[in-house]
Amino acid sequence: MFTYIIQRLAAAVPTLLGVAVIVFLMLRLLPGDPARVIAGVLASAEDVEGIRRQLGLDQPLVVQFALFLGGLLRLDLGLSARTSQPVMQEVLARLPYTIELAVMATAIATAIGIAAGVVAATHHNSKVDYLVSAASLCGVSMPVYWLGLMLIVVFAINLRWFPAAGADQPASFVLPSLTLASFTVALIARMTRSSMLEVLRQDYVQTARAKGLHERAVLYAHALRNALLPVITIVGLQFGTLLGGAVLTETVFGWPGIGQLLVESIFARDYPLVQGIVLTFSGLFILVNLAVDVLYAYVDPRIHYR
């Protein structure tokens, strides 16, 4: 297992390098002059040129990329063009908020999704099954930003149960977590239902029932555990996606995470900060995928990594 982890981490290096190349080039292809955006409309040409030199934008593209890669190898992502603070300091200050929100949303989605999927599978082709399938379809189809705004209108403005924005109290987690979990709940429920239906048809499940085991033991000790592998894949991928895909949710709820910081940095043409955030997202996603692969071996002892 240790050798497998080292190999996966080594294989992640070219992936991060590819991400760095794509982000570097895409930012330079965006229209507009970042030096002018940072300096402001009323800034003089000398001020704009000074900011351009400070950012290294007066250098050829190849030189800019070489400097960027050199800093990346030293884990130095430069200074933010807006705040003049180290990029890593800016990212690490906001990252805990995003991780907390993603963990909360994933926990809610996993608990509700697995429960709903098991209920739908054990009541196949019943009204309960159709209700869960319809709710899952709505969850997959519903835009996150629209759901967030509706939750704010109902629970924050009309009922005044939860705050509409911010992250200064425990109640602030409720609405953004539910919004972020809605899509993942639907995916987990659908995957759990499909996987459980397939497992429940297997011979060993029928044998367990024939031995007189309680139905709860058959469902959870035999069927659900063997149905969890594809569910773990969905949960892991969605957790990685939530870390990088909470941009809309954080923007709607004014959540001080790196998703909102990314939006602010893009509008300000803050190249170093955008590059640092995207690379952070990529590194976290790779680590989550590795954790999911390792978890497979604990859920199913038949899986070995050589």
N, C-alpha and C positions, 0 to 999 in steps of 0.2 A: 504493500500500500504506500509506504514512504517513497519508494522508487517511482511509483505511478504519479504521486503528487508532484515530485520534482520534475518529471517529464512534462506534466501538464503546465506547470509554471514556466518551464523553459519554452514550451510551445506558445505561451501567451505573449512572449516578447515580440515576435513578428506581427501578431495581431495588434498590439498596442502601437507598434511602429506604423502599420498601415493606417490605423485611426489617426495618428498624429499627422501623417502626410495628407490625408483627406481633409481634416479640419484646417490645417494650415493653408491649403490651396483654396478651399471653399470660402474662408473668411476674406482672403485677398481678392476673390472674384466678386464680392458683394459691391453693389454700386455705392458711391459716396466716398468722401475723404474722411477717414477716422480722425485725423489730426484736426480738421475743421470742426467735426462733430464735438470732439472733446474740448477744443478751445472756445467754441461758441461762435455765433453768427457775427458778433461785434468785435471779435479778436482781430488784431492786425496780422498782416502777412508774416511779419517777423515772429510773432508768437506762434502762429501755425507752423512755421518752419522749425522753430525750436522744439515743439512737441513731436514733429515728424522725426527729427534727429534723436530725440529721447527714446522714441519707440523703435528706432532703427529702420523706419520705413523709407529712409533715403538711400538705403543699401540695396544692391541687386537682390532679386528674389532668392537666388541660390545662397547668398551670404546670410540672408535672414533665416533661411531654413537651417543652415549649418549652425548658426548661433542658437536657434531654438532647440535643435537636437543636442547640442553640447550642454545646454542648461538642463534638458530633460535627463541626460545621463547623470547629472549631479543632483537630480531631484530638485532643481531650482527652476521653477516655472516663471521667474521674473516678477516684476511689479505690476500691480493693477494700474492701468492708465488713468482711471478715475480717482482713486484714493491714494495712489503711490504706496500702498501696502503690499507686502509679499502675497503672491497669489495663493500659496498654500495656506497662509494664515487666514485669508478671506474664505477659502473653501472650508477649512476645518472649523471655522466659527459657525458656518451655516449647516454643515453636514449632519450634526446630531439631530437637528430638527427634521430633516428629510428621512433619516434612518428611523427615528421614532414613529413618524407618520406611516412609513412603509411597513414597519413591523406591526403596528396596530391594525392597519388595513388588512395585511396578510392574515393575521390571527383571526380577525372577524370573518374574512372571506373563507378561510379554511374550515372554521367551526361550522358556519352556516352551510357552506357548499357541500361538505362531506355528509352532514346530517340530511340535507335535502336530497342529495343523490341516493343515499341509502334508502330513505323513505320512498322515493320514486321507484327504485329498482324492486323493492319488496312489495310494492303495490302496482306492478306493471299493468299498463293499459286500464288503470282505474282513473277516477276523477282527480285523485291526488297526483298521480303521475302526469296527467295532462296539465294540472295547475302548476306543478314544478317546471315542466317543459316550457309553458307559456311565460312564467316569470323569468326563466333563464333567457329566453329569447328577448324579452324586454330589457333585461340587464345588459345583454351583449349589444343591443341596438341603441341604447340610450346614450346620447352625448354626455360626457362627464361635466362639461361646463354648464350645460342646461340643468342637469340634476343638481349641481352645486348651487346654482342661483335659486332653484325652486326650494331647496332645503333652507336657504337663507331667508327667503320670503316667508315660508311657513313657520319654521321653528325659531328663527332669530328675530324677525320683524313682527310677525303677528302674535305668536305665542310667547316670545321672549324667554324661551327655555335655555337657549345656548347663545354664546356670543357669535357675532357674524364674521369676525376676523380676529387675527392675532393668535398668539400662542403663550399668553401669560397666565393661563389657569387650566386645570385639568379638563374642564368642560369644553375648552377650545378644540380638543382633539375629536370630539364626537362627530360634528358635521363633515369636516374634511376626511376623516377616516371612513365614514359611511359612503361618502361620494367616491373615494378612491377604491373602496372594496366592491362597489356594485358590479363592475365588469368582471372582476376576478371571481366573485361568488357564482356568477352565471357559468363561467368556464369550468370551475371545479365541480359544480353540481352536475353539469352535463357529462363531464368525464367520469365522475364517480358512478353515475347512473349506468353509463355504457359499460364500464369495467365490471361493475357488480353484476349486471345482467349476464355478461359472458362467464364470470366465475361461478355464478349460481347454477349454471348448466353443467358444470364439470362433475365427473364421476365421484371425486372424493367428497364433494359436498353432499351428494345423494347418499354416499356411504355413511357419512357422519350423522345424517338424519336417521338412516336405517338402524344405527347403533343406539338410537334413543337419546341423543344429545339434545339439550334444550335449544330452542330455536335461536335464542340470543347468543349462545355459545357458537352455534353454527355460523351465524351472520358475522360476528365480530372476531372470533378466534380463528376461523377458517376462511370465510369468504372475503371479509374486508381487508385483512392483512395481505392476501394475495392480489387484491384489486388495487393496492395502494401505489404500486410502482408508477403507472402512468399519471396518477394523481400527484405524486411527489414531483414528477417532471413539470407538470403544469404549475404547481405551487412555487417551485424554484424559479422557473422562467418568469412567472408573473411578479415574484418578489424583486428580481433583477430589473424587470420592466418598470415596476412602481418606483424604484430608486431613481430611474432616469425619466420616467413618464409622468411624474407628479407636477410637471410644469403648469398645466392648466389649472389643476386643483389648487396648487400653492398660489397662483395668481388670483384666482377667484376669491379665496379666503384670506388673502394677505398673509400667507404663511411664510415665515422668514427662513425658508430652506434654500438649497442651492438651485432648485427649479426656478424660483422667482429671481434669484440672483443671476441665473443664466439669461432670462428674458431682459433684465435690466442691462446686462453686459452687452447683449446683442444690439440693443437700441443705441447704446453709447459707443459701439464699435470698439469695445475694450478687448482687443485681440488676446492679450496674455490671459485674462481671466476666463474668456470663453474657451480657449484651448485647455486650460487647467481643469475646468468643470467637465468638459467632454471626456478628457482622459481619465478623470476620476470616475465618471459614470462607467466607462469601459472597463477599468480595473475592477470595480465592484461587481460588474456583471460577470466577468470571468471568474472571480472568486466564488460567486454564488453558484455558478454552473459546476465548479469543482466540488463545492460542498454537497450539491445534489448527487453527483456521481459517487462520492464517498458514502453518502447516506443509503444508497442502493444496497450496498453490501451488508448493512445492518438490518435493513428491512427484509431482504431476501438472502439467506446464507448461501444460496447456490451460486451467487455472483462472486467471481473472483477477478482481481486485477493483476495481470502478470506483465 
